[in-house]
């Protein structure tokens, strides 16, 4: 085996090892999403569509919460876009390594470029000094496959449970969103987005109406984070 082949083999083994924890997280959080989607009134087909088409983690939770309180679709679309705006930066970071790829290949990899896939892919690129197409596909499907399977399992499991409020599971959505929000705080802009979003949501719930809290907090928080990011750029 040549030196390049050995380096590639070693890097791929490290990629697989790094992905093991992500599989566990995807199964747990994806299962919780399936459960909360069912409690939010989504059918199994709708829950699957969320995870396979939107495929956006925290944005999926936010969208379900907004649907529950009958938020207009334009507001939901705007919130989802704001929550996922960071993927523009992810794509720009990886783009120089994929410039010679076909449009279809770049589009496929871009669709699978989540937070976790980006972390795995960029670490893999750093080890090799170039992008490994098979490794990039693996990084993307590492979250896509368990997330979607767990969504189905979580939705089906919800059918076997009694009313969530009777066993203390009525707080699953709020707890899951809180955990995801804290997990996304990786810099000052994200922290500002979290604090502004929480404060404005609480204020909206107290002053206006609880149904408006998710929409207002979800819009003002990301806008504040983006404003800080642009001012520091």
N, C-alpha and C positions, 0 to 999 in steps of 0.2 A: 504494500500500500504506500503510495506516494505521500510526501509531507502534506500537500494540500488536501488530499483525500482524508488523511488521518485527522487533520485539523477540523475538517467539515464534520466528520463522524463524532469527534469529541464535542464540538459545539452543539450538534443536534442532540446528543445525550444530555447535555446540560440544559438545553431547551425543554426537553421532556421532564427533567427533574424539576425545573422551575415552574412548570405548568401544573404540577400535581396539586399544589395548594389552591390554584385557581379553579380546578375542577371541583374541589370541595366547596369553595365559596359559591360557585355557580349553581351547584346542586341545592345548597341551602337557600340562597337568596331567590333563585328561580322558583323553588318550591313555594316559598312564601308569597311570591308574586302570583303564582297560580291560585293559591288559596284566597288571597285578597281580591283577585280578579273575580272569582266566583262570588265572594261576599259582596262585591260591588255591583253584581248583576250581569256580568259578562258571561256569555255562553262559552263552551269549550272551544268552539271554532274561533270566536272573537279573541279569547285568551291566547290561542295559538298564533293568530294573526299578529297580535301585539308583539309576541316574542320572536316571531320569525320574520316579520316585515319591518316593524319599528325597531326592534332589537336594540333597545337603548337604556336598559337598566333603570336608573333613577327616573328618567323621563317617562318610562312606562308606569311606574308607581304614581307619579304626579298626574299623568293623563287620566288614570283610573279615578283618582281622587277628585279631579275636576268633573269627570263624567257623572260621578255620584251626586254632585251638587248642581247638576244641569248647567254647567258653564258653556257658553257659546263656543262653537268649533273654532272660530278665528282666534279666540283667546287661547284655546288649548294648543293650536298649531304654533302660535307665537311663543308660548311658554316652552314647548318642546324644542323649538329652534334655539331659544336662548340657552336652555340647559345643555344642548349638544353643540353649541358654538365652538367649544374648545377643540372639537374634532377638525375644525379648519386648520388649527395649528398643528395637530397631529399629522394631517395629510401633507401640509407644507414641509414638515420635517422629514418625512419619508420620501416625498416626491423626487428629490434628486437621485435616489437610488433606483427608482422605477421608470425613469424617463424613457428608456429604450423598450419598455414593455408595450404590448398591444393595449388598445383602449379597453377591450373586454377584460383582460387580465387585471389592469389597474382598477377598473370598476369593481371587479369581484373582491379584490383585496381591500378596497376602500370601504365596501359594504360591511366587511367583517372587522373593521378597525375600531375596536372599542378601547377603553382605557387599558384593560388587561392585555389585549392583543398588541397594543402599541408598546407597552412596557416590555413584553416578551420579544417583539420584533426588533426594537431598537437595541436591546441587550444582545440579541443574536447578531445584529449588524455590527455592533461594536467588537464582538469577538472575531468576526470574519473579515471586517473591513469592507464588506459588500452585502447586498441582500441575497438571501437564499430563498428562492421561490417556494420550495417545499416547506421550509421552515416557517415562512410567512403564512402559508395556507394552514399549517398546523396551529400556529398561534391564534389564528382567527377562529378555527373550528374548535379549539380548546374551550372557548367560552360559548360558542353558538350551540354546539350539540348538547352539552349537559344543561345549559340554560333552558332550551326548548323541551327536553325530556322532563326536566324538573317542573316546568310550568304545567305540563300535562298531568304529572303525578300530583302536584299540589292542588290542582283544580279537582281531580278525581277524589283526592283525600278529603276535600272539603265536603263532598256529598255524604261521607260517612260520619261527619261530626254533627253534633247538635247546634243549636243557636250559639254562635261564638260568645255572645254576652254572658251566657250561663256558665261558661267554663273559663272566663277571663281572657278569651282570644279576641275580643272586640277592639283591643288596642294593638293588634298586629300591624295594621297599616301605619299607624302613627309611629310605632316603634321601629318598623323597618325603614321608614323614611328618615327618621332621626339618625339611625345607624348609617345609612347610605350617605346622608349629608355630611356627617362627621368624617366618614371615610374619604370623601372627596376633597377635604381641606388639605391641600399640599403647599399652598403659598398664601401670601397676604391677600391677594385678590380674592381667592376662594373663601378665606376667613371673613372678609368684608361682605361678600355675597351672602354667606351663611347668617351673619349677625343682622344685616339689614333685612334679609328675608324673614328671619324669625321675628324681629321687632315689628316690622310692618304688618306681618300676619296677625300677631297678637293684638296690635292696635286696631286692625280692621275688624277682628272678631269682637272686640269690646265696643268699638264705636259704631261700626256699620252693621255687619251681620257675619256669623261664623261661616256661612257659605261663600262669602267673599274673601275670606282670609287666605285660602290656598292660591287663588288667582292673583291677588295683590302681592302677597309675599313672594310668590313664584316669579312674578314679573320684576318687581323692584330689586330683589336680591341679585339676580344675574346681571341686571343693568348696572347696579352699583359695582359689582366685581369687574365687569367689562370696562367701565369708566376708569377705574383705578389702574387696570392693566394697560389701557391705552395711554394714560397719563405718564406711566413709567416706561413705556416703550421708546 
